[in-house]
Amino acid sequence: MNTRTVFSGIKMNWLMFAAGMFLLSIAAGASAEEVDRPCVADAKKLCKNVQPGDGRIARCMKEHQNKLSSGCRENMAKAKEKIKDAAEACKEDAGRLCKGVEPGQGRILACLKQHEGELSAECKDQMKPPRGRR
């Protein structure tokens, strides 16, 4: 497996991790925090008949990206940047600790979590949940 494949897999795994966190926030339902999570209302409106799980809501949101509110689009852009930062921060750790792990289906993220005590400070920092969402 070449290095580029491993690192592309890391980015995809971080994307899947973020999508999972996004789906969990949607599954929690709308609340007073909805202002902090602008995509909840969009998901409820655009994907109301979609059963959560296996990335179905994330796919629905992507299919309707031209109908997303500006707040949701902004939120998704920030999440994409966060994913990019996390992938960069954990690239060396993944290469060192997860060499034989095939990218996909969250395997590299799981590997990094298994080696949490061995991660660089930068990677650990990126893997922390956002403040207020612990």
N, C-alpha and C positions, 0 to 999 in steps of 0.2 A: 504494500500500500504506500503510495507516495505521500509526501508531506502536504501537498496542496489538498489532497482528498481528506486527510485527517482534519486540517484546519477548516475546510469547507463544511465538514461534518460537524465540527464544533459550533460554527455559526448557526447551522441548521438546528442543532440540538438546543442552543440558547434560544432560538426563535420558537421552537416547540415548547421550551420551558416557559417563555413569556406568554405564549398562546394559552398554555395550561393555566397560568396564573390569571390571565384575562378571563378565561372560561369560569374559573372558580369565582371571580368577582361578579360575573354575570349570574352564576347559579345562586349566589347569595341574595340576589334580588335587589330591587331599587330600595333606597333608604335615604336618610338625610345626607349620606355620603355621595349621593348621585352626582352632586356638583363636582366632586373630586374624581368621579369616574364617568366621564361624559359618554362613554360608549355603551353604558348599560341601557339608557333610553333608546339608543339607536338599535341595539340588539333586540330589545323587546319589540320595537316597532317593525324592523325589517326581517327579523328571524323568529317571529313569535310561534310559527308552526314547526320549527326545527327542534328536534330532540337533542339536548346537550349530550356530548360525549364524542370521542374519536375525532375531535377537531371539526365537527359539523358546523358549530356556530362560527368558528373562525373562518371556515370556507364560505359560509353564508355572508359574513361581513365583507370578505374580500370580493365576493361576487357583486355586492352592493356598494362598493367603495365610492362610487360616484354619487351616492345618495347619503353618505355619512355626514353628520353635522361637522361644522368646522372645529368644534371642540374635540370631537372624537378623532378627526384626522390629525389634529395637533398632538393629541395624546398618543396616537399610534406612531407618529413621527418621533416623539420623545422616546417611546419604548424601543423603536428600531435603533435609535442612537445608543440607548442603554445596552441593548443586545450586542451591538458592534463593540462598545467599550468593554463589555464583559468578555466577549470572545477574544479580544486583543489581550486583556489582562490575564486570561487563563490559558492562552495559547501555549506558552512554554511548559506550564504545569501539565496540561493535557498531553503534550508531546513526551514529557518525561514519565508521567505516572500512568498513562493510558495508551501506551504504544500499541498493544495488540488488540485494542478494543475497536470493533467495527462501528463507524459512525452511523447514526440513525436510531430512531425510536428511543431517544433519551439515554442511550448507553454511555456516552461520554460524560454527560451530566451526572449520571449515577456513579460512574467511576470517580469523578472528581469529589463527589460527596463521600464516597467510601474512603478517600484519602484526605479528608478535610484537615486533619492535623498536619499534613505535609504540604499544604498549599501555600503559595506565596501570599504575603500580606495583601497585595493588590487583588489577587484572585478571590481571597476570602472576603475582602471588602465588597467586591462586585456580586458575590453570591448571597450577601445579606438581603433579607426582604426589605422593601422600602419602609421607611419610618411610618408607624401608624398602621401597618398591615401585618404585624407579627402574629 
